[in-house]
Amino acid sequence: MLTSEVCGMRVISGDFKGRQLKSVPTHKTRPTTDKVKEAVFHGIGPYFQGGKALDLFAGSGGLGIEALSRGAESCVFVDQQHKAIQTIYENIKLLNIEDRVEVFKTDATRAIKAAGKRGLTFDYIFLDPPYKKFSYKELMEALLEQELVAEGATIVCEHDSSEEIPEEVGQLKRIKTDHYGSNIGVSIFE
């Protein structure tokens, strides 16, 4: 089994604060920086009283793991890359949280449809696809169409700062957009 190197990725706060996470050993993923992760969770939490999370373009699983560390009860991780899935499994084993997660190797569209068929709903949804390759509007429309968005849910979109992010998608309204560095934007919908 391949192992990935620890590259300074860590859990910022909560039950697993300070624990190192493995990153995906490929250039195809772009881990969320600690600075951005800290800002995101201060914007939506910073801590949770339960709730279910969906980390849709999970990479190493850093956003979903951070949500679990801060009190989310469970998380579904989805990525279509083999190395990403392998890294997610390594990280959840490292933290001994196998009983709180599900991991799926599939694309976002299939994952959304499958979750809809199972009647799942999520309180926290993290959308961090490859920059400029997906329409956030279409992703959120699919989430709404499949009834995956729980009442009062929060959706976090990490995107290239130059991307146009809609103000509203269905009943979801963008409540905040922040920029970090020259190319990272984070928009939060409720």
N, C-alpha and C positions, 0 to 999 in steps of 0.2 A: 504494500500500500504506500502510495506517495504521501509525504507529509509536506506541508507548506511551512515556510519560515514565518516567525513572528516579526512583524514589521511595525512595531510601535502602535498597533491597534490595541485599544483597551476599552474596557467597560468604564464609563465615566462616573456613574453613581448608582446607588441602590445596593441590593444584596450582593452583587458581584463586583462592586466598585474596585477598580485597580487591576482586575484580572486581565491578563493578556489574551488576545484573540489571534488566531492564525488568519492570515490574509490569503486570498486566492492566488496561487502561483502562476499568474498569467497577466498579460497586459490588457486583456479584454474586460476586466472589471476595474472600477474606480471606487475604492473605498471612501466612505464619507469620513471627512477629517474629524478629529476630536472636537475642534472648535465649532464646526457646523453641527455636529451631534449634540454638543452641550447646548447650543442656542436653540436647536429644534425642540429638545425636550423641556427646556425652560419655557418655551412658547406654548407647549401643549400640556404640560404636567405641573411641575416636573415629576411628580409621582402619581401612581394610579391606584385606585381601589378595585383591583380586578380588571375585567374586560378582556376581550379577545383581539389579537393583533394579526394582521396580514402583511408580510414583508414580500411584496410581489416580484421584485427584481433583486433577490436577496444578496447575491454575491457571497460574501463570507457570513452573512446573517447578522452583521453588526447592529443594524437598526432594530430588528426584532428582538435580539438578545438584550439590547439596552432597555427596550420596553418591558421585557420579562424581569430584568433586574430592578426596574422601578415599580413593579407591582402588577403588571398585566398577568392574568392567570394562564394564558396560553398563546401560542403563536403558530401560524402556518407560514412556512418558508417555501418560496417558489423560485426556481431558476432553471434555465434550460441548459446551462453548461455543466458538463460532468465534473470538472475541477471545482466549480463553485459548490455543487452539491456535496462533493467529498469534503470540502472545507467546512461547510455548515455542520455536517455530521461530526467532524473532529471537534469543532467548537462546542456543540451541545454535549458531547461526551466529556469534554474537558470540564464543563460546568455542571455535569450530572443533572441535566434537565430534560432527558429523553422523554419523561412522562408528561411534559408540558408542551410538546411540539409535534408537528407533522411536517414532513419535508417532501416536496414533490419536484421531480425533474420533468418539467414541461414548459411550454411557452405560456405567456400571460393570458392570452385569449382562451386557451384550453382550460387553464387553471380557474379562470373566472367562471366559465360555463360549468365545470365540474363542481365547484363550490356552490353554485346556484342550485344544481340538481340535488345536492346534499342538504340544502336549506340553511347553509351557514350564514351568519352575519358577523360583522366585525366592528369593533369600537374604534380601532386605530388601524389605518391603512397607510402603508409606506410605499410610495411609487418613486423609484430611483432607477429608471431605465437608462440605457445608453443615451447620452445627450443627443437631441435632435433626431432620434430614430422612431419615436412614438408620439402620438397625439395624446396629450393629457386629457383633452376634452373627450376623445373617443374611449380612453381607458375608464374615465369616470362615468361616462354614459353606460358602458358595459357593466360596471359595478352596480349602478342603479338599476339597470334593466334586469339583472340577475338577483336583485334585492339583497345584496351583500352588505349594504351600508346600514348599520344599526342606527336607531334614532339617537341623535346627539353625537354621532361619530365624528372623528377628526381624520382628515386625509392630508398627508404630508407629501408634497411633490418636490423632489430635488431636481433641478433643471439647469441648463445653461442660462446664464443671466441675460443673454440676448433673446431668448425665446419668449414669444407672446403667450402668456398664460391667461385663460379666460377669467372674467370676473365671476361668472356663474355657470354652472352646469346642472341643469334640472333644479332640484331644490338646494343643491350645494352652493355655498357662497364663499368666495375667497375673502378671508378675514385679514390676511397679512402676507406680504412678500418682503423678504430680506435678501440682501446680496452680500456675499463673502468673497473677498479677493476680486479678481478681474472676471472670473467666469462662472461662479457658483451662485445660483439663486435657489431660494426655498420659499415655496408658496404653501400656505395652510388654508384648507377648506373645512367648513363645518356645515 
